[in-house]
Amino acid sequence: MQKLQNGEIFDGKYQVVKMLGHGGMGTVYQAVELELQRQVAIKLVHDQLLFGGRHRARASVHLML
């Protein structure tokens, strides 16, 4: 699983603010969606939990309310 650094641009859309936590499923980061300037959470899932032999980490992004 890739590790994101503070200030890094992820997927060309999100700027990482900080890591919020990690556990058995993956790691969650606080980020800013650059185009709309809104706070989001990015969850990167551990590689070993992915199906179908994908080699890059799967990410999900959720609006932080």
C-alpha positions as CSV (number, residue, x, y, z in Angstrom):
1,M,0.0,0.0,0.0
2,Q,1.3,3.4,-0.8
3,K,1.9,5.9,2.0
4,L,0.8,9.5,1.4
5,Q,2.8,12.5,2.7
6,N,1.4,15.7,4.1
7,G,1.1,18.2,1.2
8,E,1.2,15.5,-1.4
9,I,-1.3,15.7,-4.3
10,F,-3.2,12.4,-4.6
11,D,-4.9,11.4,-7.9
12,G,-4.4,14.9,-9.2
13,K,-7.5,16.2,-7.2
14,Y,-6.7,16.0,-3.5
15,Q,-4.0,17.6,-1.3
16,V,-3.2,15.5,1.7
17,V,-3.4,17.4,5.0
18,K,-2.5,14.6,7.5
19,M,-2.9,11.0,8.4
20,L,-5.9,10.4,10.6
21,G,-5.3,6.8,11.5
22,H,-4.6,3.3,10.3
23,G,-5.7,-0.2,11.1
24,G,-6.4,-3.6,9.8
25,M,-8.2,-2.4,6.7
26,G,-6.0,0.5,5.6
27,T,-5.1,4.1,6.3
28,V,-7.3,7.2,6.4
29,Y,-6.1,10.7,5.5
30,Q,-7.6,14.1,5.8
31,A,-7.3,16.0,2.5
32,V,-8.7,18.9,0.6
33,E,-10.4,18.5,-2.8
34,L,-8.6,21.1,-4.8
35,E,-11.3,22.1,-7.3
36,L,-14.0,22.7,-4.7
37,Q,-11.8,23.5,-1.7
38,R,-13.7,21.1,0.6
39,Q,-12.4,18.8,3.3
40,V,-12.5,15.0,2.5
41,A,-11.3,11.8,3.9
42,I,-9.3,9.4,1.8
43,K,-9.1,5.7,2.8
44,L,-6.4,3.6,1.2
45,V,-7.1,-0.1,1.5
46,H,-4.2,-2.6,2.2
47,D,-3.1,-4.4,-1.0
48,Q,-3.7,-7.8,0.5
49,L,-7.4,-7.1,0.9
50,L,-7.9,-6.3,-2.8
51,F,-9.5,-8.9,-5.1
52,G,-8.5,-9.8,-8.6
53,G,-4.7,-9.2,-8.2
54,R,-4.8,-5.4,-8.5
55,H,-1.4,-4.0,-7.6
56,R,-2.3,-0.4,-6.7
57,A,-4.1,0.6,-3.6
58,R,-7.8,1.2,-3.9
59,A,-8.9,4.5,-2.5
60,S,-12.3,5.8,-1.5
61,V,-13.0,9.5,-0.9
62,H,-15.7,10.8,1.4
63,L,-16.8,14.4,2.2
64,M,-16.0,15.3,5.8
65,L,-19.0,17.1,7.3
